[in-house]
Amino acid sequence: MEQVRIGIIGVGNMGIAHASYLDQGEINGAVLTAILDHNKEQADSFVEKLNKDLQVFTDMVG
């Protein structure tokens, strides 16, 4: 089965919930690869907690 790369916009309550089930492999073939949040510190903390190599974006432009 091919993998689908997923990005999450916003790492608030819902973003964390979505990342959690993706991280636990509850969606076959879906892999979390990127997050976008305007708050860089919050985004970096989120990535650190997951202990993943994710792309972090803080600006939707560029």
mmJSON file of the N, C-alpha and C atoms, coordinates in Angstrom:
{"data_MODEL":{"atom_site":{
"group_PDB":["ATOM","ATOM","ATOM","ATOM","ATOM","ATOM","ATOM","ATOM","ATOM","ATOM","ATOM","ATOM","ATOM","ATOM","ATOM","ATOM","ATOM","ATOM","ATOM","ATOM","ATOM","ATOM","ATOM","ATOM","ATOM","ATOM","ATOM","ATOM","ATOM","ATOM","ATOM","ATOM","ATOM","ATOM","ATOM","ATOM","ATOM","ATOM","ATOM","ATOM","ATOM","ATOM","ATOM","ATOM","ATOM","ATOM","ATOM","ATOM","ATOM","ATOM","ATOM","ATOM","ATOM","ATOM","ATOM","ATOM","ATOM","ATOM","ATOM","ATOM","ATOM","ATOM","ATOM","ATOM","ATOM","ATOM","ATOM","ATOM","ATOM","ATOM","ATOM","ATOM","ATOM","ATOM","ATOM","ATOM","ATOM","ATOM","ATOM","ATOM","ATOM","ATOM","ATOM","ATOM","ATOM","ATOM","ATOM","ATOM","ATOM","ATOM","ATOM","ATOM","ATOM","ATOM","ATOM","ATOM","ATOM","ATOM","ATOM","ATOM","ATOM","ATOM","ATOM","ATOM","ATOM","ATOM","ATOM","ATOM","ATOM","ATOM","ATOM","ATOM","ATOM","ATOM","ATOM","ATOM","ATOM","ATOM","ATOM","ATOM","ATOM","ATOM","ATOM","ATOM","ATOM","ATOM","ATOM","ATOM","ATOM","ATOM","ATOM","ATOM","ATOM","ATOM","ATOM","ATOM","ATOM","ATOM","ATOM","ATOM","ATOM","ATOM","ATOM","ATOM","ATOM","ATOM","ATOM","ATOM","ATOM","ATOM","ATOM","ATOM","ATOM","ATOM","ATOM","ATOM","ATOM","ATOM","ATOM","ATOM","ATOM","ATOM","ATOM","ATOM","ATOM","ATOM","ATOM","ATOM","ATOM","ATOM","ATOM","ATOM","ATOM","ATOM","ATOM","ATOM","ATOM","ATOM","ATOM","ATOM","ATOM","ATOM","ATOM","ATOM","ATOM","ATOM"],
"id":[1,2,3,4,5,6,7,8,9,10,11,12,13,14,15,16,17,18,19,20,21,22,23,24,25,26,27,28,29,30,31,32,33,34,35,36,37,38,39,40,41,42,43,44,45,46,47,48,49,50,51,52,53,54,55,56,57,58,59,60,61,62,63,64,65,66,67,68,69,70,71,72,73,74,75,76,77,78,79,80,81,82,83,84,85,86,87,88,89,90,91,92,93,94,95,96,97,98,99,100,101,102,103,104,105,106,107,108,109,110,111,112,113,114,115,116,117,118,119,120,121,122,123,124,125,126,127,128,129,130,131,132,133,134,135,136,137,138,139,140,141,142,143,144,145,146,147,148,149,150,151,152,153,154,155,156,157,158,159,160,161,162,163,164,165,166,167,168,169,170,171,172,173,174,175,176,177,178,179,180,181,182,183,184,185,186],
"type_symbol":["N","C","C","N","C","C","N","C","C","N","C","C","N","C","C","N","C","C","N","C","C","N","C","C","N","C","C","N","C","C","N","C","C","N","C","C","N","C","C","N","C","C","N","C","C","N","C","C","N","C","C","N","C","C","N","C","C","N","C","C","N","C","C","N","C","C","N","C","C","N","C","C","N","C","C","N","C","C","N","C","C","N","C","C","N","C","C","N","C","C","N","C","C","N","C","C","N","C","C","N","C","C","N","C","C","N","C","C","N","C","C","N","C","C","N","C","C","N","C","C","N","C","C","N","C","C","N","C","C","N","C","C","N","C","C","N","C","C","N","C","C","N","C","C","N","C","C","N","C","C","N","C","C","N","C","C","N","C","C","N","C","C","N","C","C","N","C","C","N","C","C","N","C","C","N","C","C","N","C","C","N","C","C","N","C","C"],
"label_atom_id":["N","CA","C","N","CA","C","N","CA","C","N","CA","C","N","CA","C","N","CA","C","N","CA","C","N","CA","C","N","CA","C","N","CA","C","N","CA","C","N","CA","C","N","CA","C","N","CA","C","N","CA","C","N","CA","C","N","CA","C","N","CA","C","N","CA","C","N","CA","C","N","CA","C","N","CA","C","N","CA","C","N","CA","C","N","CA","C","N","CA","C","N","CA","C","N","CA","C","N","CA","C","N","CA","C","N","CA","C","N","CA","C","N","CA","C","N","CA","C","N","CA","C","N","CA","C","N","CA","C","N","CA","C","N","CA","C","N","CA","C","N","CA","C","N","CA","C","N","CA","C","N","CA","C","N","CA","C","N","CA","C","N","CA","C","N","CA","C","N","CA","C","N","CA","C","N","CA","C","N","CA","C","N","CA","C","N","CA","C","N","CA","C","N","CA","C","N","CA","C","N","CA","C","N","CA","C","N","CA","C","N","CA","C","N","CA","C"],
"label_alt_id":[null,null,null,null,null,null,null,null,null,null,null,null,null,null,null,null,null,null,null,null,null,null,null,null,null,null,null,null,null,null,null,null,null,null,null,null,null,null,null,null,null,null,null,null,null,null,null,null,null,null,null,null,null,null,null,null,null,null,null,null,null,null,null,null,null,null,null,null,null,null,null,null,null,null,null,null,null,null,null,null,null,null,null,null,null,null,null,null,null,null,null,null,null,null,null,null,null,null,null,null,null,null,null,null,null,null,null,null,null,null,null,null,null,null,null,null,null,null,null,null,null,null,null,null,null,null,null,null,null,null,null,null,null,null,null,null,null,null,null,null,null,null,null,null,null,null,null,null,null,null,null,null,null,null,null,null,null,null,null,null,null,null,null,null,null,null,null,null,null,null,null,null,null,null,null,null,null,null,null,null,null,null,null,null,null,null],
"label_comp_id":["MET","MET","MET","GLU","GLU","GLU","GLN","GLN","GLN","VAL","VAL","VAL","ARG","ARG","ARG","ILE","ILE","ILE","GLY","GLY","GLY","ILE","ILE","ILE","ILE","ILE","ILE","GLY","GLY","GLY","VAL","VAL","VAL","GLY","GLY","GLY","ASN","ASN","ASN","MET","MET","MET","GLY","GLY","GLY","ILE","ILE","ILE","ALA","ALA","ALA","HIS","HIS","HIS","ALA","ALA","ALA","SER","SER","SER","TYR","TYR","TYR","LEU","LEU","LEU","ASP","ASP","ASP","GLN","GLN","GLN","GLY","GLY","GLY","GLU","GLU","GLU","ILE","ILE","ILE","ASN","ASN","ASN","GLY","GLY","GLY","ALA","ALA","ALA","VAL","VAL","VAL","LEU","LEU","LEU","THR","THR","THR","ALA","ALA","ALA","ILE","ILE","ILE","LEU","LEU","LEU","ASP","ASP","ASP","HIS","HIS","HIS","ASN","ASN","ASN","LYS","LYS","LYS","GLU","GLU","GLU","GLN","GLN","GLN","ALA","ALA","ALA","ASP","ASP","ASP","SER","SER","SER","PHE","PHE","PHE","VAL","VAL","VAL","GLU","GLU","GLU","LYS","LYS","LYS","LEU","LEU","LEU","ASN","ASN","ASN","LYS","LYS","LYS","ASP","ASP","ASP","LEU","LEU","LEU","GLN","GLN","GLN","VAL","VAL","VAL","PHE","PHE","PHE","THR","THR","THR","ASP","ASP","ASP","MET","MET","MET","VAL","VAL","VAL","GLY","GLY","GLY"],
"label_asym_id":["A","A","A","A","A","A","A","A","A","A","A","A","A","A","A","A","A","A","A","A","A","A","A","A","A","A","A","A","A","A","A","A","A","A","A","A","A","A","A","A","A","A","A","A","A","A","A","A","A","A","A","A","A","A","A","A","A","A","A","A","A","A","A","A","A","A","A","A","A","A","A","A","A","A","A","A","A","A","A","A","A","A","A","A","A","A","A","A","A","A","A","A","A","A","A","A","A","A","A","A","A","A","A","A","A","A","A","A","A","A","A","A","A","A","A","A","A","A","A","A","A","A","A","A","A","A","A","A","A","A","A","A","A","A","A","A","A","A","A","A","A","A","A","A","A","A","A","A","A","A","A","A","A","A","A","A","A","A","A","A","A","A","A","A","A","A","A","A","A","A","A","A","A","A","A","A","A","A","A","A","A","A","A","A","A","A"],
"label_entity_id":["1","1","1","1","1","1","1","1","1","1","1","1","1","1","1","1","1","1","1","1","1","1","1","1","1","1","1","1","1","1","1","1","1","1","1","1","1","1","1","1","1","1","1","1","1","1","1","1","1","1","1","1","1","1","1","1","1","1","1","1","1","1","1","1","1","1","1","1","1","1","1","1","1","1","1","1","1","1","1","1","1","1","1","1","1","1","1","1","1","1","1","1","1","1","1","1","1","1","1","1","1","1","1","1","1","1","1","1","1","1","1","1","1","1","1","1","1","1","1","1","1","1","1","1","1","1","1","1","1","1","1","1","1","1","1","1","1","1","1","1","1","1","1","1","1","1","1","1","1","1","1","1","1","1","1","1","1","1","1","1","1","1","1","1","1","1","1","1","1","1","1","1","1","1","1","1","1","1","1","1","1","1","1","1","1","1"],
"label_seq_id":[1,1,1,2,2,2,3,3,3,4,4,4,5,5,5,6,6,6,7,7,7,8,8,8,9,9,9,10,10,10,11,11,11,12,12,12,13,13,13,14,14,14,15,15,15,16,16,16,17,17,17,18,18,18,19,19,19,20,20,20,21,21,21,22,22,22,23,23,23,24,24,24,25,25,25,26,26,26,27,27,27,28,28,28,29,29,29,30,30,30,31,31,31,32,32,32,33,33,33,34,34,34,35,35,35,36,36,36,37,37,37,38,38,38,39,39,39,40,40,40,41,41,41,42,42,42,43,43,43,44,44,44,45,45,45,46,46,46,47,47,47,48,48,48,49,49,49,50,50,50,51,51,51,52,52,52,53,53,53,54,54,54,55,55,55,56,56,56,57,57,57,58,58,58,59,59,59,60,60,60,61,61,61,62,62,62],
"pdbx_PDB_ins_code":[null,null,null,null,null,null,null,null,null,null,null,null,null,null,null,null,null,null,null,null,null,null,null,null,null,null,null,null,null,null,null,null,null,null,null,null,null,null,null,null,null,null,null,null,null,null,null,null,null,null,null,null,null,null,null,null,null,null,null,null,null,null,null,null,null,null,null,null,null,null,null,null,null,null,null,null,null,null,null,null,null,null,null,null,null,null,null,null,null,null,null,null,null,null,null,null,null,null,null,null,null,null,null,null,null,null,null,null,null,null,null,null,null,null,null,null,null,null,null,null,null,null,null,null,null,null,null,null,null,null,null,null,null,null,null,null,null,null,null,null,null,null,null,null,null,null,null,null,null,null,null,null,null,null,null,null,null,null,null,null,null,null,null,null,null,null,null,null,null,null,null,null,null,null,null,null,null,null,null,null,null,null,null,null,null,null],
"Cartn_x":[0.843,0.0,0.883,0.52,1.248,0.935,1.874,1.653,1.176,0.29,-0.193,0.444,1.116,1.759,0.74,0.667,-0.313,0.39,-0.187,0.254,-0.897,-0.577,-1.593,-1.423,-2.525,-2.526,-3.039,-2.154,-2.51,-2.245,-1.474,-1.158,-1.789,-3.045,-3.828,-4.434,-5.55,-6.18,-6.486,-7.126,-7.487,-6.261,-5.316,-4.095,-3.336,-3.268,-2.594,-3.331,-4.645,-5.443,-5.216,-5.236,-5.008,-3.604,-2.62,-1.24,-1.086,-1.798,-1.698,-2.14,-3.299,-3.743,-2.934,-2.415,-1.524,-0.221,0.314,1.566,1.426,0.255,0.016,-0.335,-0.364,-0.624,-2.06,-2.988,-4.401,-5.026,-4.368,-4.854,-3.836,-4.198,-3.275,-2.846,-1.541,-1.002,-0.84,-1.268,-1.147,0.055,0.891,2.099,2.15,2.28,2.404,3.793,3.861,5.151,5.399,4.342,4.53,3.453,3.818,2.847,3.021,1.937,1.95,1.286,1.989,1.408,2.112,1.374,1.974,2.916,2.802,3.644,4.785,5.976,7.118,7.488,7.459,7.804,6.841,5.562,4.552,4.755,5.044,5.272,6.502,7.591,8.817,8.609,7.871,7.571,6.756,5.813,4.971,5.823,6.742,7.609,8.506,9.013,9.873,9.127,7.867,7.066,6.829,6.6,6.379,7.673,8.796,10.102,10.14,9.664,9.6,10.394,10.767,11.412,10.326,9.709,8.633,9.085,8.553,8.772,7.872,8.425,7.667,7.561,6.344,6.08,5.379,5.74,5.096,4.408,4.483,3.903,3.304,2.057,1.405,1.904,2.605,3.12,4.597,5.002,6.44,6.78],
"Cartn_y":[-1.182,0.0,1.238,2.22,3.474,4.294,5.173,6.047,7.409,7.991,9.34,10.239,11.282,12.204,13.246,13.461,14.355,15.535,16.715,17.906,18.421,18.917,19.435,20.945,21.65,23.099,23.397,23.954,24.3,23.157,23.43,22.386,22.697,23.103,23.287,21.949,21.965,20.734,19.725,20.164,19.231,18.76,19.661,19.269,18.2,18.361,17.375,16.037,16.084,14.849,14.136,14.887,14.278,13.695,14.417,13.939,12.673,12.595,11.433,10.16,10.188,8.95,8.641,9.666,9.401,8.772,9.301,8.799,7.354,6.99,5.633,4.657,5.142,4.279,3.828,4.606,4.218,4.386,5.144,5.312,4.637,3.479,2.733,3.563,3.646,4.341,5.833,6.402,7.841,8.126,9.077,9.416,10.933,11.361,12.787,13.252,14.264,14.737,16.218,16.996,18.437,19.045,20.162,20.943,22.412,23.15,24.589,25.226,26.148,26.905,28.253,29.319,30.659,30.88,30.069,30.193,29.178,29.646,28.747,27.972,28.615,27.928,26.781,27.025,25.985,24.843,25.179,24.154,23.327,23.979,23.252,22.352,22.831,22.028,20.797,20.985,19.893,18.817,19.229,18.286,17.552,18.273,17.669,16.59,16.862,15.893,14.617,14.791,13.618,12.886,13.587,13.008,12.534,13.372,13.044,14.053,13.644,14.541,15.087,16.196,16.805,18.141,18.484,19.824,20.769,21.909,22.89,24.165,24.613,25.855,26.816,28.094,29.102,30.177,30.047,31.044,30.317,30.605,29.924,30.434,31.542,32.107,31.776,31.305,31.093,29.703],
"Cartn_z":[0.0,0.0,0.0,-0.791,-0.808,0.431,0.782,1.916,1.447,2.235,1.991,3.039,2.575,3.506,3.952,5.254,5.86,6.512,6.348,7.064,7.911,9.078,9.989,10.106,9.96,10.131,11.528,12.349,13.722,14.677,15.714,16.682,18.04,17.973,19.191,19.574,20.251,20.747,19.649,18.576,17.501,16.734,16.489,15.785,16.542,17.849,18.687,18.637,18.659,18.594,17.257,16.167,14.852,14.769,15.245,15.209,16.034,17.131,18.016,17.308,16.669,16.024,14.768,14.109,12.976,13.469,14.552,15.123,15.6,16.064,16.562,15.442,14.211,13.068,12.939,13.485,13.443,12.056,11.18,9.809,8.889,8.368,7.513,6.314,6.117,4.954,5.119,6.238,6.467,7.351,6.921,7.661,7.848,9.088,9.386,8.978,8.11,7.612,7.848,8.103,8.246,9.126,9.753,10.512,10.18,10.315,10.135,11.344,11.97,13.071,13.105,13.341,13.337,14.511,15.544,16.729,16.636,16.279,16.067,17.325,18.472,19.715,19.995,19.78,19.992,18.999,17.756,16.737,17.065,17.456,17.804,19.015,19.996,21.186,20.804,19.912,19.423,18.758,17.896,17.192,18.19,19.167,20.183,20.972,21.315,22.062,21.257,19.954,19.099,18.782,18.957,18.649,17.198,16.311,14.887,14.083,12.888,11.948,11.018,11.434,10.665,10.093,8.955,8.434,9.219,9.629,10.387,9.572,9.38,8.662,9.609,9.509,10.349,9.522,8.213,7.321,6.123,5.806,4.69,3.346,3.323,2.078,1.971,0.837,0.621,0.732],
"occupancy":[1.0,1.0,1.0,1.0,1.0,1.0,1.0,1.0,1.0,1.0,1.0,1.0,1.0,1.0,1.0,1.0,1.0,1.0,1.0,1.0,1.0,1.0,1.0,1.0,1.0,1.0,1.0,1.0,1.0,1.0,1.0,1.0,1.0,1.0,1.0,1.0,1.0,1.0,1.0,1.0,1.0,1.0,1.0,1.0,1.0,1.0,1.0,1.0,1.0,1.0,1.0,1.0,1.0,1.0,1.0,1.0,1.0,1.0,1.0,1.0,1.0,1.0,1.0,1.0,1.0,1.0,1.0,1.0,1.0,1.0,1.0,1.0,1.0,1.0,1.0,1.0,1.0,1.0,1.0,1.0,1.0,1.0,1.0,1.0,1.0,1.0,1.0,1.0,1.0,1.0,1.0,1.0,1.0,1.0,1.0,1.0,1.0,1.0,1.0,1.0,1.0,1.0,1.0,1.0,1.0,1.0,1.0,1.0,1.0,1.0,1.0,1.0,1.0,1.0,1.0,1.0,1.0,1.0,1.0,1.0,1.0,1.0,1.0,1.0,1.0,1.0,1.0,1.0,1.0,1.0,1.0,1.0,1.0,1.0,1.0,1.0,1.0,1.0,1.0,1.0,1.0,1.0,1.0,1.0,1.0,1.0,1.0,1.0,1.0,1.0,1.0,1.0,1.0,1.0,1.0,1.0,1.0,1.0,1.0,1.0,1.0,1.0,1.0,1.0,1.0,1.0,1.0,1.0,1.0,1.0,1.0,1.0,1.0,1.0,1.0,1.0,1.0,1.0,1.0,1.0,1.0,1.0,1.0,1.0,1.0,1.0],
"B_iso_or_equiv":[0.0,0.0,0.0,0.0,0.0,0.0,0.0,0.0,0.0,0.0,0.0,0.0,0.0,0.0,0.0,0.0,0.0,0.0,0.0,0.0,0.0,0.0,0.0,0.0,0.0,0.0,0.0,0.0,0.0,0.0,0.0,0.0,0.0,0.0,0.0,0.0,0.0,0.0,0.0,0.0,0.0,0.0,0.0,0.0,0.0,0.0,0.0,0.0,0.0,0.0,0.0,0.0,0.0,0.0,0.0,0.0,0.0,0.0,0.0,0.0,0.0,0.0,0.0,0.0,0.0,0.0,0.0,0.0,0.0,0.0,0.0,0.0,0.0,0.0,0.0,0.0,0.0,0.0,0.0,0.0,0.0,0.0,0.0,0.0,0.0,0.0,0.0,0.0,0.0,0.0,0.0,0.0,0.0,0.0,0.0,0.0,0.0,0.0,0.0,0.0,0.0,0.0,0.0,0.0,0.0,0.0,0.0,0.0,0.0,0.0,0.0,0.0,0.0,0.0,0.0,0.0,0.0,0.0,0.0,0.0,0.0,0.0,0.0,0.0,0.0,0.0,0.0,0.0,0.0,0.0,0.0,0.0,0.0,0.0,0.0,0.0,0.0,0.0,0.0,0.0,0.0,0.0,0.0,0.0,0.0,0.0,0.0,0.0,0.0,0.0,0.0,0.0,0.0,0.0,0.0,0.0,0.0,0.0,0.0,0.0,0.0,0.0,0.0,0.0,0.0,0.0,0.0,0.0,0.0,0.0,0.0,0.0,0.0,0.0,0.0,0.0,0.0,0.0,0.0,0.0,0.0,0.0,0.0,0.0,0.0,0.0],
"pdbx_formal_charge":[null,null,null,null,null,null,null,null,null,null,null,null,null,null,null,null,null,null,null,null,null,null,null,null,null,null,null,null,null,null,null,null,null,null,null,null,null,null,null,null,null,null,null,null,null,null,null,null,null,null,null,null,null,null,null,null,null,null,null,null,null,null,null,null,null,null,null,null,null,null,null,null,null,null,null,null,null,null,null,null,null,null,null,null,null,null,null,null,null,null,null,null,null,null,null,null,null,null,null,null,null,null,null,null,null,null,null,null,null,null,null,null,null,null,null,null,null,null,null,null,null,null,null,null,null,null,null,null,null,null,null,null,null,null,null,null,null,null,null,null,null,null,null,null,null,null,null,null,null,null,null,null,null,null,null,null,null,null,null,null,null,null,null,null,null,null,null,null,null,null,null,null,null,null,null,null,null,null,null,null,null,null,null,null,null,null],
"auth_seq_id":[1,1,1,2,2,2,3,3,3,4,4,4,5,5,5,6,6,6,7,7,7,8,8,8,9,9,9,10,10,10,11,11,11,12,12,12,13,13,13,14,14,14,15,15,15,16,16,16,17,17,17,18,18,18,19,19,19,20,20,20,21,21,21,22,22,22,23,23,23,24,24,24,25,25,25,26,26,26,27,27,27,28,28,28,29,29,29,30,30,30,31,31,31,32,32,32,33,33,33,34,34,34,35,35,35,36,36,36,37,37,37,38,38,38,39,39,39,40,40,40,41,41,41,42,42,42,43,43,43,44,44,44,45,45,45,46,46,46,47,47,47,48,48,48,49,49,49,50,50,50,51,51,51,52,52,52,53,53,53,54,54,54,55,55,55,56,56,56,57,57,57,58,58,58,59,59,59,60,60,60,61,61,61,62,62,62],
"auth_comp_id":["MET","MET","MET","GLU","GLU","GLU","GLN","GLN","GLN","VAL","VAL","VAL","ARG","ARG","ARG","ILE","ILE","ILE","GLY","GLY","GLY","ILE","ILE","ILE","ILE","ILE","ILE","GLY","GLY","GLY","VAL","VAL","VAL","GLY","GLY","GLY","ASN","ASN","ASN","MET","MET","MET","GLY","GLY","GLY","ILE","ILE","ILE","ALA","ALA","ALA","HIS","HIS","HIS","ALA","ALA","ALA","SER","SER","SER","TYR","TYR","TYR","LEU","LEU","LEU","ASP","ASP","ASP","GLN","GLN","GLN","GLY","GLY","GLY","GLU","GLU","GLU","ILE","ILE","ILE","ASN","ASN","ASN","GLY","GLY","GLY","ALA","ALA","ALA","VAL","VAL","VAL","LEU","LEU","LEU","THR","THR","THR","ALA","ALA","ALA","ILE","ILE","ILE","LEU","LEU","LEU","ASP","ASP","ASP","HIS","HIS","HIS","ASN","ASN","ASN","LYS","LYS","LYS","GLU","GLU","GLU","GLN","GLN","GLN","ALA","ALA","ALA","ASP","ASP","ASP","SER","SER","SER","PHE","PHE","PHE","VAL","VAL","VAL","GLU","GLU","GLU","LYS","LYS","LYS","LEU","LEU","LEU","ASN","ASN","ASN","LYS","LYS","LYS","ASP","ASP","ASP","LEU","LEU","LEU","GLN","GLN","GLN","VAL","VAL","VAL","PHE","PHE","PHE","THR","THR","THR","ASP","ASP","ASP","MET","MET","MET","VAL","VAL","VAL","GLY","GLY","GLY"],
"auth_asym_id":["A","A","A","A","A","A","A","A","A","A","A","A","A","A","A","A","A","A","A","A","A","A","A","A","A","A","A","A","A","A","A","A","A","A","A","A","A","A","A","A","A","A","A","A","A","A","A","A","A","A","A","A","A","A","A","A","A","A","A","A","A","A","A","A","A","A","A","A","A","A","A","A","A","A","A","A","A","A","A","A","A","A","A","A","A","A","A","A","A","A","A","A","A","A","A","A","A","A","A","A","A","A","A","A","A","A","A","A","A","A","A","A","A","A","A","A","A","A","A","A","A","A","A","A","A","A","A","A","A","A","A","A","A","A","A","A","A","A","A","A","A","A","A","A","A","A","A","A","A","A","A","A","A","A","A","A","A","A","A","A","A","A","A","A","A","A","A","A","A","A","A","A","A","A","A","A","A","A","A","A","A","A","A","A","A","A"],
"auth_atom_id":["N","CA","C","N","CA","C","N","CA","C","N","CA","C","N","CA","C","N","CA","C","N","CA","C","N","CA","C","N","CA","C","N","CA","C","N","CA","C","N","CA","C","N","CA","C","N","CA","C","N","CA","C","N","CA","C","N","CA","C","N","CA","C","N","CA","C","N","CA","C","N","CA","C","N","CA","C","N","CA","C","N","CA","C","N","CA","C","N","CA","C","N","CA","C","N","CA","C","N","CA","C","N","CA","C","N","CA","C","N","CA","C","N","CA","C","N","CA","C","N","CA","C","N","CA","C","N","CA","C","N","CA","C","N","CA","C","N","CA","C","N","CA","C","N","CA","C","N","CA","C","N","CA","C","N","CA","C","N","CA","C","N","CA","C","N","CA","C","N","CA","C","N","CA","C","N","CA","C","N","CA","C","N","CA","C","N","CA","C","N","CA","C","N","CA","C","N","CA","C","N","CA","C","N","CA","C","N","CA","C","N","CA","C","N","CA","C"],
"pdbx_PDB_model_num":[1,1,1,1,1,1,1,1,1,1,1,1,1,1,1,1,1,1,1,1,1,1,1,1,1,1,1,1,1,1,1,1,1,1,1,1,1,1,1,1,1,1,1,1,1,1,1,1,1,1,1,1,1,1,1,1,1,1,1,1,1,1,1,1,1,1,1,1,1,1,1,1,1,1,1,1,1,1,1,1,1,1,1,1,1,1,1,1,1,1,1,1,1,1,1,1,1,1,1,1,1,1,1,1,1,1,1,1,1,1,1,1,1,1,1,1,1,1,1,1,1,1,1,1,1,1,1,1,1,1,1,1,1,1,1,1,1,1,1,1,1,1,1,1,1,1,1,1,1,1,1,1,1,1,1,1,1,1,1,1,1,1,1,1,1,1,1,1,1,1,1,1,1,1,1,1,1,1,1,1,1,1,1,1,1,1]
}}}
